[in-house]
């Protein structure tokens, strides 16, 4: 997450994260989106996935991520 934050702080609005299965790509993505929405409250985010089970997984993880973010504030 640190390197992604540094990348964003350098003014980059796109990033490619490559990690093996199970090392936290979804968690990293959600933390990045939560931070982005905090900085841009009127932003709209669209997530596109190619399988229904991924959509369900990401929706569940987003719910958990938002709850964690609220607890931190």
Long-range contacts (C-beta under 8 A, 24 or more apart in sequence): 1-28, 1-31, 1-32, 4-28, 4-32, 5-35, 8-32, 8-35, 26-57, 26-58, 26-61, 27-61, 27-65, 30-58, 30-61, 30-62, 30-65, 31-65, 33-62, 33-65, 34-65, 34-66, 34-69, 38-69
